[in-house]
Amino acid sequence: MNRASRIAGGICLFLGGALIILFGVFKFVRPVEAYVKRARITSAVVKGYDCKSGDYAKSPLFVEYQPEGSSEPLTFNLDVRAKVFVPRCGQTIRIYYDPDDPYDARDSYPPTLYFSALVLMLFAAPFFLFGLLLFILAILNRESLFDLSQGAGEGGIAFTVGMRMAKVNTLVFIFLLLLKLIADIPRQIYPAPWIIFSFILVFVITISVFVILAALNRGK
């Protein structure tokens, strides 16, 4: 791919990602902001169908709240898809409810409020970032940011140590995964966030070690 093609490709990917993000803002973010402006905030108690007060709630959860002027408490199912930490039964959280329709209540936790927008933006982020990276590399006339092909070949220390580190970190990731799925350790964190955190941690350590070694090797 020549330089002009890379520049055009980078711009297309960047604009595609930007348009998806812009769509998410108008489709999901603005309606939530409008809801929050008209809503009232109150306290609610987390409850589960088969958990005692103080226990980490693994069962389907609901919250109980009492809107202003209501003679009896209302409930709604708690959405935990965007939550990192497992709530305890009996824990008090803050929620929004629509004063004109008290049954329309939502958790005030921002990732839960904007869950749909976050999913869409995570989908758009690779297009946006890869397009930006491709455009910058084309402008600089570089094949890669670090030009790792020099001094980091199969016989170089960066490649050898980096590959060994990748294997070790893969085993560490598998260990952390099994620790959560089998023993549920740590109990305070949901499985999906724990797996994502473990993968990002291992990935960042592996890439950082490889890049640092490659840079040191090139400086010799």
C-alpha positions as CSV (number, residue, x, y, z in Angstrom):
1,M,0.0,0.0,0.0
2,N,1.5,3.3,-1.0
3,R,1.6,6.5,1.1
4,A,-1.5,8.1,-0.6
5,S,-3.6,5.0,-0.1
6,R,-2.6,4.8,3.6
7,I,-3.5,8.4,4.1
8,A,-6.9,7.9,2.4
9,G,-7.5,4.7,4.3
10,G,-6.6,6.4,7.6
11,I,-9.0,9.3,7.0
12,C,-11.8,7.0,6.0
13,L,-11.4,4.8,9.1
14,F,-11.1,7.9,11.3
15,L,-14.2,9.5,9.9
16,G,-16.1,6.3,10.1
17,G,-15.3,5.9,13.8
18,A,-16.1,9.5,14.4
19,L,-19.5,9.2,12.7
20,I,-20.4,6.1,14.8
21,I,-19.4,8.0,18.0
22,L,-21.4,11.0,16.9
23,F,-24.4,8.8,16.2
24,G,-24.1,7.3,19.7
25,V,-24.1,10.8,21.3
26,F,-27.4,11.8,19.6
27,K,-29.0,8.4,19.9
28,F,-28.1,7.4,23.5
29,V,-26.3,10.2,25.4
30,R,-28.7,13.1,24.7
31,P,-31.9,11.2,25.7
32,V,-30.2,10.2,29.0
33,E,-29.2,13.7,29.7
34,A,-32.8,14.9,29.1
35,Y,-34.0,12.2,31.5
36,V,-31.6,13.2,34.2
37,K,-32.6,16.9,33.9
38,R,-36.2,16.1,34.6
39,A,-35.7,13.3,37.1
40,R,-35.4,13.4,40.8
41,I,-32.8,11.5,42.8
42,T,-33.5,9.4,45.9
43,S,-32.0,6.5,47.9
44,A,-32.8,2.9,47.2
45,V,-32.0,-0.4,48.9
46,V,-30.5,-3.3,47.0
47,K,-32.3,-6.6,47.6
48,G,-32.0,-10.1,46.2
49,Y,-34.4,-13.0,46.0
50,D,-32.2,-15.4,47.9
51,C,-29.5,-13.4,49.8
52,K,-29.2,-12.0,53.3
53,S,-28.4,-8.5,54.2
54,G,-24.6,-7.9,53.9
55,D,-24.0,-10.8,51.5
56,Y,-22.6,-10.2,48.1
57,A,-25.6,-10.4,45.8
58,K,-25.1,-13.0,43.1
59,S,-28.8,-13.6,42.4
60,P,-31.0,-11.4,40.3
61,L,-31.2,-8.1,42.0
62,F,-33.8,-5.4,42.5
63,V,-33.9,-2.1,44.4
64,E,-36.7,-0.8,46.6
65,Y,-37.3,2.9,46.7
66,Q,-40.1,5.3,47.7
67,P,-40.8,8.3,45.4
68,E,-41.8,11.6,47.0
69,G,-45.5,11.6,47.8
70,S,-45.9,7.8,47.3
71,S,-47.6,5.8,50.1
72,E,-45.8,2.6,49.2
73,P,-42.3,1.6,48.0
74,L,-41.7,0.7,44.4
75,T,-39.1,-1.7,42.9
76,F,-37.2,-2.2,39.7
77,N,-34.7,-4.8,38.5
78,L,-31.1,-3.6,39.0
79,D,-29.0,-3.7,35.8
80,V,-25.5,-4.9,36.7
81,R,-24.1,-5.3,33.1
82,A,-21.9,-2.2,33.5
83,K,-21.0,-2.7,37.2
84,V,-17.5,-3.7,38.2
85,F,-18.1,-4.3,41.9
86,V,-20.7,-6.7,43.2
87,P,-23.2,-4.9,45.5
88,R,-24.2,-6.2,48.9
89,C,-27.8,-7.0,49.8
90,G,-29.0,-4.1,52.0
91,Q,-26.6,-1.7,50.4
92,T,-28.0,1.8,49.7
93,I,-27.6,3.3,46.3
94,R,-28.7,6.5,44.6
95,I,-31.3,6.3,41.8
96,Y,-33.2,8.6,39.4
97,Y,-36.9,8.4,38.9
98,D,-39.2,10.4,36.7
99,P,-41.6,12.5,38.9
100,D,-44.3,12.2,36.2
101,D,-43.9,8.4,36.0
102,P,-42.3,7.1,39.3
103,Y,-42.1,3.6,37.8
104,D,-39.5,4.9,35.3
105,A,-36.5,4.6,37.6
106,R,-32.8,4.1,36.8
107,D,-29.6,3.5,38.6
108,S,-27.6,6.7,38.9
109,Y,-24.3,4.9,38.3
110,P,-22.9,6.6,35.1
111,P,-21.7,3.4,33.2
112,T,-25.2,1.9,33.7
113,L,-27.0,5.1,32.6
114,Y,-24.8,5.3,29.5
115,F,-24.3,1.6,28.9
116,S,-25.7,1.5,25.3
117,A,-23.5,4.5,24.4
118,L,-20.4,2.9,25.9
119,V,-21.0,-0.3,23.9
120,L,-21.3,1.6,20.7
121,M,-18.2,3.7,21.4
122,L,-16.2,0.7,22.2
123,F,-17.2,-0.7,18.9
124,A,-16.2,2.6,17.2
125,A,-12.9,3.1,19.1
126,P,-10.8,0.6,17.0
127,F,-11.8,2.3,13.7
128,F,-11.2,5.8,15.1
129,L,-7.8,5.0,16.7
130,F,-6.5,2.7,13.9
131,G,-7.5,5.3,11.3
132,L,-5.7,8.0,13.3
133,L,-2.6,5.8,13.7
134,L,-2.6,4.9,10.0
135,F,-2.9,8.5,9.0
136,I,-0.1,9.6,11.3
137,L,2.3,6.9,10.1
138,A,1.5,7.7,6.5
139,I,2.2,11.4,7.1
140,L,5.5,10.5,8.8
141,N,6.2,7.9,6.1
142,R,6.8,5.3,8.7
143,E,5.8,1.6,8.6
144,S,5.4,1.5,12.4
145,L,5.7,3.8,15.4
146,F,8.8,2.2,16.7
147,D,10.3,0.7,13.6
148,L,10.7,-2.6,15.4
149,S,12.1,-4.4,12.4
150,Q,15.5,-2.8,13.1
151,G,17.4,-4.5,15.9
152,A,14.5,-6.6,17.0
153,G,14.7,-9.6,14.7
154,E,14.5,-13.2,15.6
155,G,18.1,-13.2,16.8
156,G,17.7,-10.0,18.9
157,I,17.3,-9.8,22.6
158,A,14.0,-7.9,22.3
159,F,12.4,-10.6,20.3
160,T,13.7,-13.5,22.5
161,V,12.8,-11.9,25.8
162,G,9.6,-10.5,24.5
163,M,8.4,-13.9,23.3
164,R,9.3,-15.5,26.6
165,M,7.5,-12.7,28.4
166,A,4.4,-13.2,26.2
167,K,4.3,-16.9,27.1
168,V,4.7,-16.2,30.8
169,N,2.0,-13.5,30.7
170,T,-0.4,-15.9,28.8
171,L,0.0,-18.3,31.7
172,V,-0.6,-15.5,34.2
173,F,-3.8,-14.5,32.3
174,I,-5.1,-18.1,32.3
175,F,-4.4,-18.4,36.0
176,L,-6.3,-15.2,36.8
177,L,-9.2,-16.4,34.6
178,L,-9.4,-19.8,36.3
179,L,-9.1,-18.2,39.7
180,K,-12.2,-16.1,39.1
181,L,-14.3,-18.7,37.2
182,I,-13.6,-21.6,39.5
183,A,-12.9,-20.1,42.9
184,D,-14.7,-16.8,42.4
185,I,-11.7,-14.8,43.7
186,P,-12.0,-11.9,44.1
187,R,-15.7,-12.1,45.0
188,Q,-16.1,-8.3,45.0
189,I,-15.7,-8.0,41.2
190,Y,-17.9,-9.4,38.5
191,P,-16.3,-11.9,36.1
192,A,-16.5,-9.8,32.9
193,P,-14.7,-6.8,34.3
194,W,-12.1,-9.0,36.0
195,I,-11.4,-10.9,32.7
196,I,-11.1,-7.6,30.8
197,F,-8.8,-6.1,33.5
198,S,-6.6,-9.2,33.5
199,F,-6.3,-9.2,29.7
200,I,-5.5,-5.5,29.5
201,L,-2.9,-5.8,32.3
202,V,-1.2,-8.7,30.6
203,F,-1.3,-7.1,27.2
204,V,0.1,-3.8,28.4
205,I,3.0,-5.5,30.3
206,T,3.9,-7.7,27.3
207,I,3.9,-4.8,24.8
208,S,5.7,-2.5,27.1
209,V,8.5,-5.0,27.8
210,F,8.9,-5.7,24.1
211,V,9.0,-2.0,23.1
212,I,11.4,-1.0,25.9
213,L,13.8,-3.9,25.0
214,A,13.5,-3.0,21.3
215,A,14.3,0.6,22.0
216,L,17.3,-0.3,24.2
217,N,18.5,-2.8,21.5
218,R,18.3,-0.1,18.8
219,G,20.3,2.3,21.0
220,K,23.3,0.0,21.1
